[in-house]
Each structure stands twice: as structure tokens, then as C-alpha cells.
Amino acid sequence: MASSWAGAVLATGAMMSAAAGGYVLWKLGPTAGRTRRRVARERVAVTAAAGKQRAERLQYLAVAGLGAVGIYLAVLVLAQRAGLAFACALGGFMLPTWVKEWRQTRRIVELSEQLGRAMAMISTSLRRGSPLEGAIAETSATMAEPLGPVLRSFVDATSMGVTLTQAVEQCRTLPAVAGSPDFQVFATEMVICYERGANVVQAFEALRQVLAARRKYRDIVKEQMGQHLMQSLVIAGVGFFVLVAYSFMTPDGLGPLLESIVGQLLLAASVLGNLFLIRVTHLSLLRQTQRV
């Protein structure tokens, strides 16, 4: 009799354990699935970011190498002096930082202009009654780089169960927008309005006016700094014109200068010095534009 009761108790316990396990799987299964998808997505994002950084480094090294080779061949063909060509080829290593700053400035300016259009589109969708996540999803489908992929990353995160605040914080760290103060302010406004229930349309309208004023001020800064760049170009152009005029006005041209190693080094220093002057002035223009 006791053994039959023990068997019944064990069977009942096994059934209850199975039922509890099924209930836990039914309740926690979707959450665990969303967590696994989010972890996989974050791993893919980290891997893609690391691969993109390596590709950018290789790209800048290729720019330096191609620039150096191009300058070397050009000077070698014109002057027929390998030493002078090699010295001038060192100017190719000024190009990577120059190109990097130029691309970064262009990206920041494009991002600022895209943010204005994106906020206008989001506001229009919100007025039609769309939720904020849906409005951002509609806007992301029409946006190109650099803002489009960032908004689509936000949409993908929210579709997998990530809250809006967490999705915005993840997007803040993306390389495409990490250096943009305009996007950081945009993200902060969106989070504050979402958490406190403020009027997103009014907040975006005020921010659009601020961005428009900043763009006007940025244009003024570019115009003023562009005058310094023009002065550097004029200085370099005058030196080049004098050198070319002297080569045509004298019987021997630049022959006496090119026959001497010291003369070749002086000529290379002059060329590199003018290039460095233009580079420094243009970099100042680009970095000042980024800070505005």
C-alpha cells in the first residue's frame, strides 16, 4: 500500500515539474529569444565596426602610398632627378590626415542637413497619429548615409524588444554620429520627450531652428577661414610662378639648381613647405567647421 502511494506521489511530482517547466518556457522563451537576438546583433555590430576601422586605416595608408608614388613619378618626369622626386614624394604622407578631416567634416555637415529633414518628416508622421517608433521607421527608409543607417539601426533594435531609450543610447556610440553634436542633441531631445511625455513636434521644431542658425554661422566661419586658405594658395602660387618664370627667362633654366644636391634639397623643401602651409590652413578651416 505504501509503495503504491509513493509511486503516485512521484508521478504527481513529475507531472507538476513538467508543468512548471512548460510554464517557465512559455513565459520566458520569447524574452530569452529576444536576448539571444540582441546579443547576436551586438556581436555583429562590434565585428562590423572593427572591420570598418581596419578598412579605413588601410584606405588611408593606400592614399598615402598612392600620393607618394604619384608625386614621385610627376617630379621624376618633369625634373629627371630621382633624389628630388624622392624628397618631394614625402609630401604624400601629409594626405591621410588631410583626407580624413575633409571626409569627417563633410559627413558632419551632411548629417546636420539630414537631421533637419528627418525631424520635419518625423513631425509630419506624428501629426498624422503615428507613434514615435513608427515615424522614425518611415523616415529611415528614405534617408541615405550617414543618418539613414543609424536610424535603421534604431528601428532594428526597437523591433527586437529594446526600449526606445536603450536604442537611442546604442545609436549614440555608432561611428557615423559619435562626433556630431547635432545628433547628440537630437537624441537627447527624443529621449526626454519620450520619457516625460513632452510634445516631440514642438521640441523638434525648436531644434530645427537652432540647427538652421548653426548652419548659417558655419557658412560665415567657412567664408572667413576660406580667405586665409586663399591667401595660402596665393603665396604658393606666386612662388611657383616665379620659379617657372625664372626657368624660362634664363638660358640654363633650373639646371644649376638641379645639378646640386643642396639645390635639389632646397627646391624640395620649398615645395613641401608650400604644401604644408596649404594643408595646415585647410585643416584649420575643416576643424573650425566641425566645432561650430
C-alpha positions in Angstrom: 0.0 0.0 0.0 2.8 2.4 0.9 4.7 1.6 -2.3 1.6 2.4 -4.4 1.2 5.8 -2.6 4.9 6.5 -3.1 4.6 5.8 -6.8 1.6 8.1 -7.1 3.4 10.9 -5.3 6.4 10.5 -7.5 4.2 10.6 -10.6 2.3 13.6 -9.4 5.6 15.4 -8.6 7.0 14.6 -12.1 3.8 15.9 -13.7 4.0 19.1 -11.6 7.6 19.6 -12.5 6.9 19.1 -16.2 4.0 21.6 -16.0 6.2 24.1 -14.2 8.9 23.7 -16.8 6.5 24.2 -19.6 5.0 27.3 -17.9 8.5 28.8 -17.5 9.4 28.1 -21.1 6.1 29.6 -22.3 6.7 32.8 -20.2 10.5 33.2 -20.6 11.0 31.7 -24.0 10.2 34.9 -26.0 12.4 37.0 -23.7 15.3 34.6 -24.0 14.9 34.6 -27.7 14.9 38.4 -27.8 18.0 38.5 -25.6 19.8 36.0 -27.9 19.0 38.0 -31.0 20.1 41.3 -29.3 23.4 39.7 -28.2 24.0 38.3 -31.7 23.2 41.7 -33.2 25.6 43.5 -30.8 28.3 41.0 -31.7 27.7 41.5 -35.4 27.8 45.3 -34.9 31.1 45.2 -33.0 32.6 43.0 -35.6 31.4 45.2 -38.4 32.7 48.3 -36.6 36.1 46.7 -36.1 36.2 45.7 -39.7 35.2 49.1 -40.8 38.0 50.7 -38.8 40.6 48.4 -40.3 39.3 49.1 -43.8 39.6 52.9 -43.1 43.2 52.5 -41.9 44.1 50.5 -44.9 42.3 53.1 -47.1 44.3 56.0 -45.6 47.6 54.0 -46.0 46.7 53.5 -49.6 46.0 57.2 -50.0 49.5 58.0 -48.6 51.2 55.4 -50.8 49.4 56.4 -54.0 50.0 60.1 -53.3 53.7 59.5 -52.7 54.1 57.4 -55.9 52.2 60.0 -57.9 54.3 62.9 -56.7 57.5 60.8 -57.2 56.6 60.0 -60.8 55.4 63.5 -61.6 58.6 65.1 -60.3 60.8 62.5 -61.9 59.2 63.1 -65.3 59.5 66.9 -65.0 62.9 67.3 -63.4 64.6 64.0 -64.3 66.1 63.9 -60.8 65.4 60.8 -58.6 66.7 62.4 -55.4 64.4 65.4 -55.8 61.5 63.2 -56.7 62.0 61.0 -53.6 62.2 64.1 -51.4 59.0 65.6 -52.8 57.3 62.2 -52.5 57.4 62.6 -48.7 54.5 65.0 -49.2 52.3 62.0 -49.9 52.3 61.2 -46.2 50.5 64.5 -45.5 47.5 63.3 -47.3 45.9 60.7 -45.0 45.0 63.1 -42.1 44.1 65.7 -44.7 41.6 63.4 -46.4 40.3 62.1 -43.1 39.5 65.5 -41.8 37.9 66.5 -45.0 35.7 63.4 -45.1 34.7 63.8 -41.4 33.8 67.5 -41.9 31.7 66.6 -45.0 30.0 63.9 -43.0 29.1 66.2 -40.1 27.8 68.9 -42.4 25.7 66.3 -44.3 24.4 64.9 -41.1 23.3 68.3 -39.9 21.3 68.9 -43.1 19.8 65.4 -42.9 18.7 65.9 -39.3 16.7 68.9 -40.3 14.9 67.0 -43.0 14.4 63.9 -40.7 12.9 66.0 -37.9 10.4 67.5 -40.4 9.4 64.1 -41.7 9.1 62.7 -38.2 6.9 65.6 -37.1 4.7 65.2 -40.2 4.2 61.5 -39.3 3.4 62.3 -35.6 0.8 64.8 -36.7 -0.9 62.0 -38.7 -1.1 60.0 -35.5 1.8 57.6 -36.0 3.8 56.5 -32.9 7.3 57.8 -32.5 8.9 54.5 -33.3 6.8 54.2 -36.5 7.6 57.8 -37.5 11.3 57.1 -37.2 10.9 53.8 -39.2 9.1 55.7 -42.0 11.8 58.4 -42.1 14.7 55.9 -42.0 13.5 54.2 -45.2 14.1 57.5 -47.2 17.4 58.6 -45.6 20.8 57.9 -47.2 24.1 57.8 -45.4 25.2 58.9 -42.9 21.9 59.3 -41.0 19.9 56.6 -42.7 21.9 53.5 -41.4 21.8 55.0 -37.9 18.0 55.4 -37.9 17.6 51.9 -39.4 19.8 50.5 -36.6 17.5 52.2 -34.1 14.4 50.6 -35.8 16.0 47.2 -35.8 16.8 47.5 -32.1 13.3 48.5 -31.1 11.7 45.8 -33.2 13.7 43.2 -31.1 12.2 44.5 -27.9 14.8 47.1 -26.9 13.3 50.2 -25.3 13.5 53.5 -27.1 15.8 54.9 -24.5 18.2 52.0 -24.8 18.1 52.0 -28.6 18.9 55.7 -28.7 21.9 55.2 -26.3 23.2 52.4 -28.6 22.9 54.7 -31.6 24.8 57.5 -29.9 28.0 55.4 -30.0 27.9 54.5 -33.7 31.0 55.9 -35.5 28.8 57.7 -38.1 27.3 60.0 -35.4 29.7 59.8 -32.5 31.4 63.0 -33.3 28.3 65.0 -34.2 27.0 67.4 -31.5 23.8 67.9 -33.6 22.9 64.2 -33.4 23.7 64.1 -29.7 21.3 66.9 -29.0 18.7 65.3 -31.3 19.0 62.0 -29.4 18.7 63.8 -26.0 15.6 65.7 -27.1 14.0 62.5 -28.3 14.7 60.6 -25.0 13.5 63.5 -22.8 10.2 63.9 -24.8 9.6 60.1 -24.7 10.2 59.6 -21.0 8.4 62.8 -19.8 5.6 62.8 -22.4 6.6 66.2 -23.8 5.5 67.4 -27.2 8.0 66.0 -29.7 6.8 68.1 -32.6 7.5 71.4 -30.7 10.8 70.2 -29.5 11.9 69.2 -33.0 10.7 72.5 -34.4 12.8 74.4 -31.9 15.8 72.2 -32.6 15.4 72.7 -36.3 15.6 76.4 -35.9 18.8 76.0 -33.8 20.3 73.8 -36.5 19.4 76.3 -39.2 21.1 79.1 -37.2 24.2 77.0 -36.7 24.4 76.3 -40.5 24.3 80.0 -41.2 27.0 80.6 -38.7 29.0 77.7 -40.1 28.8 79.3 -43.6 30.1 82.6 -42.1 33.0 80.8 -40.5 33.8 78.9 -43.7 33.8 82.2 -45.6 36.2 83.9 -43.2 38.5 80.9 -42.9 38.4 80.5 -46.7 40.1 83.9 -47.0 43.1 82.5 -45.1 43.1 79.5 -47.3 43.0 81.7 -50.4 46.0 83.7 -49.0 48.0 80.4 -48.6 47.1 79.4 -52.2 48.2 82.8 -53.5 51.5 82.6 -51.6 52.2 79.2 -53.0 51.1 80.2 -56.5 53.4 83.2 -56.5 56.4 81.1 -55.6 55.5 78.6 -58.3 55.0 81.3 -60.9 58.4 82.9 -60.0 60.1 79.5 -60.3 58.5 78.7 -63.7 59.3 82.2 -65.0 62.9 82.0 -63.9 63.3 78.7 -65.6 62.1 80.2 -69.0 63.8 83.5 -68.7 67.4 82.2 -68.1 69.4 80.2 -70.7 70.1 77.3 -68.3 66.7 77.3 -66.6 66.8 75.4 -63.4 69.8 73.4 -64.4 72.3 74.9 -62.0 69.8 74.4 -59.1 69.0 70.8 -60.1 72.7 69.8 -60.6 73.5 70.3 -57.0 72.2 68.1 -54.2 71.9 71.1 -51.9 69.8 72.9 -54.6 67.6 69.8 -55.0 67.0 69.7 -51.3 66.2 73.4 -51.1 63.7 73.0 -54.0 62.1 70.0 -52.3 61.9 71.9 -49.0 60.2 74.8 -50.8 57.7 72.6 -52.5 56.9 70.6 -49.3 56.8 73.9 -47.3 54.2 75.4 -49.5 52.2 72.2 -49.5 52.4 72.0 -45.7 51.2 75.7 -45.4 48.2 74.9 -47.6 47.5 71.7 -45.6 47.7 73.5 -42.2 45.4 76.3 -43.3 42.8 73.9 -44.8 42.9 71.7 -41.7 42.2 74.7 -39.6 39.2 75.5 -41.8 37.9 72.0 -41.5 38.3 71.6 -37.8 36.8 75.0 -37.1 33.8 74.0 -39.2 33.5 70.8 -37.1 33.4 72.8 -33.9 30.7 75.2 -35.0 
